[in-house]
Amino acid sequence: MVTIEICMGSACYTRGADQVITQVQQKIADHGWQDRVLLKGSFCMKFCEHDQGLGIRINGEPMLGCNLVTAADAVEAKVSELLAKEG
């Protein structure tokens, strides 16, 4: 199981975190990953304090530098990689 956490703190929310969640949900559905991927919201990850982009973690590892435009594709690529390793 791959776990994706997306920050729903006020700074990330105003930068489009809610839209990223919708985009990632669509990617999960498109790939049929519903039984292999858990998507959940998170409290503030403090990424915004260090200009590291939207707060996104996959299996506890930060996805640095993501923004509204790049986040969904970056998440899709990482999840694909992790699921391929799981077999």
Secondary structure in CASP SS format (residue, H / E / C, confidence):
PFRMAT SS
TARGET T0000
AUTHOR 0000-0000-0000
METHOD secondary structure of the structure
MODEL  1
M C 1.00
V E 1.00
T E 1.00
I E 1.00
E E 1.00
I E 1.00
C E 1.00
M C 1.00
G C 1.00
S H 1.00
A H 1.00
C H 1.00
Y H 1.00
T H 1.00
R C 1.00
G C 1.00
A H 1.00
D H 1.00
Q H 1.00
V H 1.00
I H 1.00
T H 1.00
Q H 1.00
V H 1.00
Q H 1.00
Q H 1.00
K H 1.00
I H 1.00
A H 1.00
D H 1.00
H H 1.00
G C 1.00
W C 1.00
Q C 1.00
D C 1.00
R C 1.00
V E 1.00
L E 1.00
L E 1.00
K E 1.00
G E 1.00
S E 1.00
F C 1.00
C C 1.00
M C 1.00
K C 1.00
F H 1.00
C H 1.00
E H 1.00
H H 1.00
D C 1.00
Q C 1.00
G E 1.00
L C 1.00
G C 1.00
I E 1.00
R E 1.00
I E 1.00
N C 1.00
G C 1.00
E E 1.00
P E 1.00
M C 1.00
L C 1.00
G C 1.00
C E 1.00
N C 1.00
L C 1.00
V C 1.00
T C 1.00
A H 1.00
A H 1.00
D H 1.00
A H 1.00
V H 1.00
E H 1.00
A H 1.00
K H 1.00
V H 1.00
S H 1.00
E H 1.00
L H 1.00
L H 1.00
A H 1.00
K H 1.00
E H 1.00
G C 1.00
END
